[in-house]
Amino acid sequence: MASVFRFALSNLVLAAAFGACLPAQATVASTTTSPASAWRQAQQLILVITPDWEASGGRMQTFEREGGGWHARQAPTAVTVGRAGAAWGRGLHPAQADGPQKREGDGKAPAGVFTLGEAFGYAAQRDTGLAYAPMRASHYCIDVPASPLYNRIVDSEQVGTAAVEGSTEPMRRDLHAGGDVRYKEGFVIQHNPDNVSGAGSCIFAHLWKAPGEATAGCTAMAEPVMDRLLGWLDDRRHPVFVLLPEAEYRRLRADWQLPAFAEAAP
């Protein structure tokens, strides 16, 4: 499933700053700066750890920054990721040469550190500290690499039906995909914010279709878990999303100033 960001109506495009439509300054961090400085303002952190690059499931835990350090907010919970595991994505973290690299259609979830985009869902309104965009039958996330709207959520009533032809990502899956509830509620993970063609698109956190069922590249979870997340997340606290295989987490934890993944929260 996929990624995009903040709905900005320009001429033809209702192009969301959804997971992928960030301004240029939000592109991959320079390796000449301290990695953690790219997310130094973050006061909320979602951490997903998978057993290895090939794993399609993992554990997620939330943290808040207090007194200069990260503190667990809740105990870990089960999530699923890409059916083919994970691969390095494009986000706030320095580019990583070692390991698989995220590509369009590879079935892998992007690994790294990412800002969050807007929350979205089937309801007209949502109780969340993230900006919220209700989805209609005319909303699509464009996963066609050759499209000028690649990695954006658009409204076909604004851009025209021809502009969304070939996209496999209708945002109202309940209406276009036989009652599918996966996009009933979720939020954008801002992978590939500069919309590099073929680097991967439309990466979300969303509901899973069934417990333990893997995704095409998103992070999926049970509805009560998503409900808690959306109620907790707050744009004003600059939340970030981190996904790493366990070995990479152990290698990078100190340099990236990441919290300890605990089995219990206060």
N, C-alpha and C positions, 0 to 999 in steps of 0.2 A: 504494500500500500504506500503511501506517498508523502510529499512535502510542499508548503507554500506559506504566504504571510500578508499582512495588513492590507485590507481591501482599499485600493486607491483607484478611483474611477478616473481614467485618463482617456480621452477621445473614445477609443474603441474598447478599452480593457478595464474590467473590474479585476485588477491584478492584485492578489492578496500578498501582503507581506507575510504570507504563510510559509513557514519553514524554509522557503527558498527565495523570497523576494526582499531580502534585507538590502539596505544601502551598501555601497562598496566598502565602507569602513568595517563591516562585519564579516569580511572574508577571512580566509585562513590566516592565523596569526603568524607573524614573522618569527623565524627561528632565532633571530638575534636578540629578542627580548625574553624576559623571564616568562615561561609559559603561563604560570598562575596569574600574572599581571593582566592577561587578557580577560579574566573573569574575576578580578579582584573586588568588583562591586557586588558580586552575587552573595545574597543572604539566604537563598534557598537552593538546595541541590537535590536532584533525583539521581541516584546511583544504581546502575544495572550492571551486575557482574554475571558473565556466562562462564561455564567450565573451560571452554576453548573456542577457537575460531569456528569450528564446525557445529557447535551446539545450537539448537533451535530454541532453547529455553534457558532461563536464568532466574536470578533473585533481584528484587528491587527494594531499595530502602531510601527513605527521605531524611534530609538533614537540614538544620538551620544553623547559621553562623551566629555565635554568641560569644562575646568576650574574646574575639580574635580566633576562635576555633570552631570546628564543626561538631554539632551534637545531634545524635540520632533522635528523630521525632517519632518514628514508628518502627516496629520490628519488620524484618524483611518479609516480602510476599512474593509468590510465584508470578512470573510473566513469561510470555513467549516472544521470540524475535524472528528473524528471517528463517525461512525453511532451509536455507543453505548456510545458516550461521551468520557471521558478521565479517566486515571488512572496513578498513580505514575510510572514514568519510571526510568531508570538507566542512570545517567548523571553526571554533576558536583556537583549537590546539595547533601546535606546529605540525607541518606535514611529516608523515612517517614513511620512510622508504622501505622498511622491513615489514612484511606482512601483506595480506591481500588488500587490494584497493577497490572501493565501491564503484560499481558500474551499473548503468541502467539495465534492469531486467535480470540481474544476477541472483535475485532471491536472498540477498544478504542485507542485514541491518547495518547502518553506518556506525562505526566505533569512533569515539573521540568525545569532545566536549562541545556542546551546542547550546545556543540560546533557544528560547521558546517563542513560538509565534502565537497567534490567536487560538482560543478555544473555538470549537465548532460543534454543531449538532443538529438534530432534527427539531428540537424545541425552539420556540420563538425567543425565549429568554433562558438565562442560566445563571445560577448563583455561583459566581467565581470572580477572583481578583484578576483574571486575565481578560483582555478584550475578547468579546464573544461575537461570533458571526453565525446567524442561523442559516442553514443550508436549504435550498429549494431544489426542485427537480431540474432546474436549468443550470445548476452549478457543477462544474467539472474541474478536476485537477489534471493539468496537461502533462502527460508522460511521453509525448512524442518528441524525441530529441531534435528533429528538424524544425519544430514549430518555434516561432518567435515568442510564444507564450509558455515555453517549456518551464516546468517546475513552478507553475502558478495556478492558483484557483481562480477561475473566471466564471462569469455568468454568460451563458450562450445567448441570453436575451440582449446582452450588451455587445458581445463580440461577433455574434452571428453563429449559426449552426455549423457552417463550414469550418470555423476555427476550432471546433472541438471534435471534429471527425477523426476517428482513429484513437482517441483517448480511451483508456480502459478504466478510468477513475471517476465515475459519477459519484458525487458527494452525497446524494440521496440513494444509497444502495437499497433501502427499503422499497423504493419505487422502481428502481432500474434492475435490481438483482434479486428478485423473488423474496422480498421481506427481510433481507440481510440487515442485522442490527449493528454491525461493527462500527459504523460511523454515527450511531445514535448520539454518542458524545465522545469527545477527544480533543486533542490539541496538536498543533504543528511543532515538529522538531526541526529546527532550522539547519538542515543539512544542505550543502551546496547553495549557500546564500547568493552567490554571484551567478547562479543558473548556468554553469558550464554544461554545454550540450553533452549528453551521454554519461555524465558523472553521477546520475541518480536523482530521482525526483519524488516528490509527494511522500515524504517520510513523516508519519504521524505516530502519536500514542493514541490508541483507540481500544474499544472493547474486543475481546476475543469472541469468535463465533461459537466455540465450544471450549471447555477447559483444556488447556494444554495444546490447542491447535496453533501451529506456527503461522507466520505471515509471509508476505512477499517482500518484507524489508522493514516493516514497522515494529513497534513494541506494543503488545496486546495484553490485556488484563481483564479481570472480572469487573462487572459493573460497580459493586460496592467499593472496590479499590479506586476506580476512576472517580467515583463520586467524592471520595475523601480527598483525592489529589486536586480536583478542580476547586473544591471548597477551600483548600489550603493555599494554592498557588496565588501569587500576587505580583503583578507586573512591577509594582513599586519596589519590590525586593530583588529584582533582577535575577530571576531563577535560571538555573542552567540544568541541562540534562547530560549525564555522563554514562556512556556504555563502553565497557571494556571486557575482554576475556581475562580470566583470573591472572594468568601469567603477566599480561601487559599491565594490569592494575598493580601488581606487586612491583613491577619494574619502574613504573612511573609515579607511584603514589607520593613519594617524598618530593620529587621535583615538581609535580603538579599540585602539591599541597591538598591532596584529596583526603577525605575522612576515612577512618577505620570502619570497615564493613562489619557491623556488630550483629549478633544473633538476637539481641533484645534492645529495646529502647526504654528510656526512663518512663 
